[in-house]
Amino acid sequence: MARFDSLDAWLNWQEQLHPRPIDLGLDRVTGVYQQLAFERKKIPTITVAGTNGKGSCIAFLEAIYRAQGYKVGAYTSPHIVRYNERIRINGKAVCDEEICEAFALIDSVRAETSLSYFEFGTLAALKIFATAQVDVQLLEVGMGGRLDAVNIIDPDAALVTTIAIDHVDWLGNTLEAIGREKAGIFRSGVPAVIGDEHPPASVPMSALEKQSLLLQLGQNFFYRKQSVDSWDWFGEQQHIKELPAPAIKGEHQFKNASAVLMTVLSLQSLLPISELAIRNGLQQAQLMGRFQLILGEKTVLLDVGHNPQAVQTLIDYLLVSFPKVKIHAVFAMMKDKDISSVVSMMRDYVQDWYLAPLKNPRAASEEVLINYFQQQQIYSVNAGFTDFSSAFNAAYSNALQGELILIFGSFFLVSEYLTKFA
């Protein structure tokens, strides 16, 4: 008999089960995976790691393979509104019953082995994709790569996006150390795609050490924008002209899309794809919470960016899409993030700030946030709100028509808006 009969009950229990919420390492999760009783037919797999851009790359891959007619499983994290978003088949979140059934199976075989919240989810996704007999599974690394739970699966292609300083307590405090952890998803003889022209040296070096098929942006493949709506992609064997602009907005998405094209084309013998599917997929890709515009009487922009590299792409987008527009920012960040750098970067672009309290133990307190603003000599800061809704309503009331309300700094913040106002 299953331990629980609802998804919420399972998730609440998982959050308390393991002594550490983040516990990198493959021994425990590998042992339980090997005990799970389901058919282990090899599913073509693409694993994606990196600091920023993972979600976008998964979205492009998912859309392109779906446009070709493949049955696609995608595992991503974190979720924004519902846990089910993490496990999708053909773009649709799987139902509570499927996830609960997978959790019950995992629980029945794990014996005394303790699993983290993320490890339970990873094993559930693998079980669900196997049962559904997907044609390809797309696995997004939760943190790092080498010791992340998704790395128990040997990929047929591995894609590493850009690398930035993040999660230093677990991955190291230098780009080289973090890059080596991310590159832990590379395998011998398997395409290792790097979607950055200037990655830490440890990333391509890891690919060479493992004798992977190294494919790096700016070295083995390139892109060139022809106009706002058109771009060309160049590989060593192929040239695709006049591609449509990626549906997911932001200048950096051309890099992400270019790396995705290299990944897809490197697997042509395993998963044949047409140029038409590539074009359609680029135009059909969707990603909740990243430069997501909510149009209405007053425009709202949602962005989950929460580190300096992601915020720089946000600034670039604002300069192109909202030049000379007054910006009201509803803001919060987790206390383990680089709050000082983010606030400093945004000071010249945001005219009014609204600090939104989050019911999350990891969230920086209002007092901590105000201290960062004072250090930057930013005084147009509104505080004292009881919850997210009151902060957002204040920003909305004070914004004039034609001005922008920006909600950014945390996945949890964007989740609050989509849950309460979308």
Buried (B, 14 or more C-beta within 10 A) or exposed (E): EEEBEEBEBBBEBBEEBBEEEBBBEBEBBEBBBEBBEEEEEEBBBBBBBBBBBBBBBBBBBBBBBBBBEBBBBBBBBBBBBEBBBBBBBBEEBBEBEBBBBBBBBBBBBBEEBEBBBBBBBBBBBBBBBBEBEBBBBBBBBBBBBBBBBBBBBEBBBBBBBBBBBBBEEBBBEEBBBBBBBBBBBBBEEBBBBBBBEEBBEBBBBBBEEBEBBBBBBBEBBBBEEEEEEEBBBBBEEEEBEEBBBBBBBBEBBBBBBBBBBBBBBBBEEEBEBEEEBBBBBBBBBEBBBBBBEBEEEBBBBBBBBBBBBBBBBBBEBBEEBBEEBEBBBBBBBBEEBBBBBBBBBBBEBBEBBBBBBBEEEEBBEBEEBBEBBEEEEBEEBBBEBEBBBBBBBBBBEEBEEEBBBBBBBBBBBBBBBBEEBE
